[in-house]
Amino acid sequence: MMSAEKSPIKLVFATVALGMGSDLRFVERVYHAGVPSSLEAYTQEIGRAGRSGGQCEAKMFFNNTDIAQRHVPQSLKDFCQQEMCRRELISEYFNSPITHAQLCCDVCLNISKSVKYFLPKLEDRKIVYDFLRAYRESDSSDISRLVLSDQHIMFISETYEFVESVESLSQMYRIPIVIAEALFSITNLTKI
């Protein structure tokens, strides 16, 4: 048996099938990029960590657009949006008793209340997307057409909420300052 320290494998990108028939004892962290298909699937997937008996952590990165999808069940939406202990919510869902731990979840540790993220609505992203396309079409200098491809516009409209200044917009997206100023104006309107 190989210990975690001696293992040559440090990071694995996986689908939901990871672990079927595998002996994965030294998994310490499970990260989700987006929401899983159900609370049952999420519980099974985070259960890959901590099998050695040590401390482990699970993190899920999502935004309002992810949890607004029709295929996401209400139980998972509740899990993502509630302000109650996540461990307690899972225990209630599966009707099993809970034993509280000191290190429990982001709600119990008060992390979610101390960190504020702006998560735009799908409509706000569409406003930014439509604005950039219209800006590109109306600009007679051709600079916008060279800089703002459809893929670039999609990328900007999906990530603009994390950029806080005109200069940052210009540098991050490699766009001229005049486009960044216009974009900054419209994105600030969506944050109101």
N, C-alpha and C positions, 0 to 999 in steps of 0.2 A: 504494500500500500504506500502511495506517495503522499507526502505532506504538502500543505498549501505552499510553504516556503520553497520547496524543491520543484514544484510544478513549473514546467516551461510555459504553460498557458496562463496568461494574465487577464485576457479580455476575450469574450466570446459574443458575437452578434448572433442572435438566434431567432427562430420563429417559435410559435406556440408548441411545436413538437419537441423542443429541447427536453432531454431528460427521459424520454421514453426508453426504458431499458438501460439507462446509464446510471452509474454510481457517482453522483456529483456531491461529495461530502463537504467540499471546502469553498462553496460559493458564499461570498460575504455580502454581495450587493446585487440587486436586480433593478434595472432602470427600464421604464417604459417610455417610449417616444410616442405619445398619443394614448388614447384609451383602448383597453382590450374589448373584446366582444361582450363580456358580461362580468358581473361581480364574482361568479363562480370561477370563470377563467382567470381573472385577476388573482384570486386567492390561490389557485393552483400554481400560477406562474411565480408569485412571490414566495410560495412554499419551497421553491428550489433553493432558497438561501437559508442558512442557519442549520443545516442538517448535521453539522459537526458539533452543535451545542453551543457555539460561540455567538457573540452578538452579530447581528446583520442588519441591513437596512434595505428598504424598497422605496423608490421614488418614481413618481409618474409625472411626466411633463405633458401638459395639455393646455388648451385655451377654450374659450367659450364656443368657438366654431367647432372644435372637436366634439364637445359634449352636446351640441345642438343637433348633431346628425340623427336622422330618424332611426337608424339601426341600433343606436345606443340605448339600452334598456334603462328604465326609470331608476332601478336600484343602483346602477353605476353613476347616473347623474346625481342622485342623492349623495352618494359616497364622495363625489368630487366637490359638491357645493355646500354640504352641511358644515356647521360649526361645532358639531359634537365629536367626541373621540372617534377616530376612524376604526380603531380596534374594537371599540364597543359597538359601532354600527355593523361591522362584519359579524361580530358575535350574535347580535340581535337578529341579523338576517338569517344566519344558520341555526338560530335557536340553541345556542350553546353557552354555557356559563363562561364568564370572563374573569381573569385574574389580572388586575392592573399591574403594570410594570412602571418603574420610575422613568425609563426612557421609552416612551410609547409612540406618539405620533406628532406631526407638526402642530395639530390643534392643541394637544396637551402641553407641548413645549412652548406654545404661544408664538410659533414661528410665523404662521400665516397672518397673524395680526400685526406683526412688526414689519413685514415685507409687503409692500403694496405694488402690484403690477397692474398696468393698464392693459386690459384685454379688449380689443375692439370687437364690435359686432360685425357680423357678416355684411350688413348693409354699409358700414363704414369702410370696410375694405373695398367694396364695390364702388363707392364714391371715389376713393383714391385711384382705383384702377381706371374708372371711366374718365376721371380728370386727367390722368397721365396720357391716356390714349388721345383725348381731345387736344391736349397741349401739343402732343407730337404732330397731330394732323394740322393744327393751325399755325405752327411755327414755320415761317417762310425761310429760315436760315439753313435748314437741313441738318443742323447740329442735333436737334431732338431726334430726328429719324435715325441718325447714326448711333446715338447714345441709347435711345429707348426702344429696344426690340421688344416684341411681345413677351418673351421670357423674362427680360429685365423688368418690365412693368409688373408682371405677375409676382416676381420676387420682391419688389419694393412694396407692393400692396399687401403682401403677406407678412412683412417684417418691419414696416415703418414705425410701429408703436414703440420700438425699443430705442429709437434714435431721438436725442433730445435737443439738437441744435442744427442750425443751417449748415454750419461747417462740417458737423458730423455726417449729415445727409450727403453733402457733396463728396466727402472723402470716402465714406462707406460704400456708396453706390457708384462712385466714379462718374458723377454727373456735374455739368457746369453749375456754378454758383447761382446763376439766374433761375435754372430749373429747380435747384434745391430751395431757393427762397419761395418760389411758387408752391412747391410741394409742402414746405414747412407751414405755409399759411393754411393750405387746405387740410392738412393733417391735424393742425391745432383746432380747427373747427369741428372735426369729428370727435375730439376729446372733451368737448364741452358737455 
